[in-house]
Amino acid sequence: MDTFDAVIDRLTQTQSAPPAGVMLACLGAAAVMVLYAPLWRWSRGLVTIAHEGGHALMAVLMRRRLTGIRLHADTSGLTFSRGKPTGFGAAMTLLAGYIAPAALGLAAAALTGAGYIVALLWITLVLLAVMLAFIRNWYGALALVIVGAGVFAATWYGNAIVQTVAAYLGAWLLLLGSVKPVLELGARRRGRRTPGASDADQLAGITPLPAGLWIFLFSLATIAAAAWGTWMLLPVEEWGWLRPS
């Protein structure tokens, strides 16, 4: 019982916000990781994990049978589930992919902004462990193990500063990184370089809305989430000109 209480106390403890300079440094680092192509090649893999995790979670919530997840070295991924190929459940499962990184980024921003850094890191570990159970290729398993090891190291061995930086950087990477794949999808579609198998194309096949409109809705959702999450993470109290009147 004492051990259980200690774990609960550890998970529910809060950490004070870091200096504004640390927050902005994390924001700048996340922006570079998204905008600089050589780094985006690696950081996009984290967004793909969230994307495929969103498909998987929604498939389970829609009572579809989740059969596996694959993550590939080119940062693409696939999630396999069995169930009715059309209808509400299939549409929600497809819809969740591009929305998931933004939604997870918002949740991370809310927990980070409230100071629940340790809780966020442990929740991340649990989600990665559950996802690992459904991975069906070696690269995907290796990718999750590496990411999980990094989060565990920050949680178990890192001090408060290391944990805080990891939380802020991760939240902003998900928020900013959720936007770019949608913009890339739109650019490929305008250039007629899509094979017709994207989430938007599949949604167009089972709903009345065309693929272009789905991409537009994805864009609105991810941009709004990035703006809202960034607002939650910014040091408003230290910037008087940003404080609501």
Buried (B, 14 or more C-beta within 10 A) or exposed (E): EEEEEEEEEEBEEEBEBBEBEBBBBBBEBBBEBBEEEEEBEEBBBBBBBBBBBBBBBBBBEBEBEBEBBBBBEEBEBBBBBEBEEEEEBBBBBBBBBBBBBBBBBBBBBBBBBBBBBBBBBBBBBEBBEEBBEBBBBEBBBEBBEEBBEEBBEBBEEBEEEBBBBBBBBBBBBBBBBBBBBBBEBBEBBEEEEBEEEBBBBBBBBBBEBEBEBBBBBBBEBBBEBBEBBBEBBBBBEEEEEEEEE
